[in-house]
Amino acid sequence: MDNQLAQFDILLTICVAAAIVISLIALVQILRSPATRGLEAAVWVAVVLFVPILGSVAWFIATAQRRPRRTTSNVQGR
């Protein structure tokens, strides 16, 4: 029984650490993004802080849709 509890604690610790890292990455991207300034950045920061997993995923999806896709035709030097 103690072994199962220890395994659960390790799994929970890994999940929490991953959520913190993902949230920190999203926050850094929000604060460094030239596209988000002022109120928009404040709203994104609040969303990521209050709903870390969903807010971070939403940020990554929103920014992925804003960026143009890289193809071989728009890569310079080829």
Beta strands, then each sheet from edge to edge (+ up, - down):
end
